[in-house]
């Protein structure tokens, strides 16, 4: 930040974004787990809140808006329009996002480091297949994101339903590891 010839710097970010990953207790207690923007705000540097969000469905943005921003963030007109929300299937669970609780037996992978649940894989496979059938008469692009906290589960999902749709134009299935981060909200 001390480059020669720089008179002004504009940093665009958010003090409530995910903090730096710190594994050392000493470093954590020294405050190194804070984001750059939290440090600058703590030091008294001025900031300006950009208070309109243009990308998230209001049903998704309401949680961070309430917990982190004291309801200061406004949803842009575009994301509030009914046409912004896509529904390929009529059931309420197929809105902008879904959380589905599925039971089944978890098994460890061959290395014993990660877990997988074949019942969950079967449910994911059925849901993606149902969405594909509903979408197939459409000319719109559809991207589905599937997240799991377990690397072994991601591998199995990528092998089963993920690969089946690789060659489909405008229908994309992305599978990734959801890194569970515990964030302590302090206000």
N, C-alpha and C positions, 0 to 999 in steps of 0.2 A: 504494500500500500504506500510505500515511500519511494515511488519511481521519480526520477528527476524530470522536471518539466510538467508534472501533473498538478494543476491548480484545483480541479474539482473532480470528484468521482461520484458516479451515480450507481448505487448498488440496488438491484431489484431482487427482492426475496421476501422472506417472511420470518419473523422471530419465532413463530410457532411451528415452523416446519420441523421435520424429524431432526433431533439433535445428533451431534457427532457420537459415534460408537466408542465408548470408553470401557475397557475391561479392567482397568486398574482401580482399586478403591482409592488410592492416593490421588490419582489423576481426577477421579470423579469428585472427591472431596475438594479438590483445588478448583473445581468449576470447569474443567476441560470438556465436559459433556454437553455444554451449551452450544447452540448454533452461533455462527458469526454475528447474525442479526440480534440475537439476545445479548451478546457481549456489547455490541455497539449501543444498543438501547440502554443497557445498564450504565454505560459510561456517559450517557446524556446526549448522544448524537441525535439530531432531529430525524424524524421519520414521517412519512405521509402514507396513510392507509388508502390503498386502492380498494374501494369498497363495493365494486360491482364484479360479480363473477359471471362468466359467459359460457362455461362448459358443463357444469354439473346439473343434473336434475335437482330441482329443489328438495326432493325427498332425500337426496344424498347429502346435499350441502347443509341441511338443517342441523345435523349433529356438530360438525366443526364450528359452524356459525354460532351455535348456542354455547358450546363448551370453551371455545378459544377467543371468540370475538365479541361476546356480549351482544349478539344479534346486530352487529354493525354492517355485516356484509349483505348486500342486496342482490337478488337474482335478476339478471338482465331480462328484458322483455322476451327475447328469443327463447330462453330456456323455460319460460313460464307458459309458452304457447302449447296447446294440446298437440300440435303437429310435431313438436320436438320429441315427444315421448313415443317411442316405437313399441308396438305390441304385435308380435307375430302370432301369438296364441292368446286366446281370450281369458284364460284363467288368471286370477289376480297375482299368482306367484310369478308370472312371466312379465313383470314390469321392468323397470330399468335395471334392477338387480334382484337377486333372490338368495336367501339363506335357507337351506333345506337340511333338516336334521335327519340323518340316516344312521340307523344302527347296523351293526355287523361286527365281525371279529377282525381285529387288527392283527397283522402278522409282520414280523420284522423282515427286512430284506436279507439277501444272502450274506452281507457283511455284518448284519446285526446292528446297524447304525440308524436306519430309518424305518418307517412303518408304511404299510399299505393296507387297504381295506377293499377287498374285491366286490363287496356288496355296494359300496359307494361308487366304484368304477362302473358297475352295471347300471346304477341309477344315472350316472353322468352320461353313459352311452345311450340310454333310453331317452334322456332329455334332449341331447344333441340331435339324435335321430328324429325326434318329434319336431324340434325346431327346424331341421333341414326340410322335412316334408312340408311344413307350413310355409316356409320361405321359398321353396322350389318354384312356385308360380310367380314369384316376384322378380323384378329386375333390379331391385335395390341391393346395395352392399350390406352384408350382415357380418359383424365380427363378434365372436363369443369369447369371453375370457373365463378360464377355469383356474382357480387358485387352490392350492393345498399347502399346508404347513410342512408336508413331508416330501422329501425328494423322491423317495421310492414310489409314492403315490403318483407323483407327476410323471415319472417314467412309464408306469403302467397305463395311465390315461393317455399319454402321448402315443403309446403303442396301439392301444385299442381304438377309441373314437377319434383321437387326434389325427392319425395317419389317413384314415378313411376319407377325409374331406380335403386333403392337401391339394388335389388337382381341381377342386371346384372353383370356378370363377365367382368372385364376389361373395363367397361364403368362407369365412376364415374362423378357425378354432385355434386359440392361443392357450397354451397350458403353461403355468409357471408356479414357482414356489412362492408362497405367501409367507414372508418373514414376519413372524409375530413379534411386535415390539411393544413393550410395556412402557407407556408414557404416563408420567405423573403430571396431572394438571394442577398447576399452581397459579392462583390468581390473588 
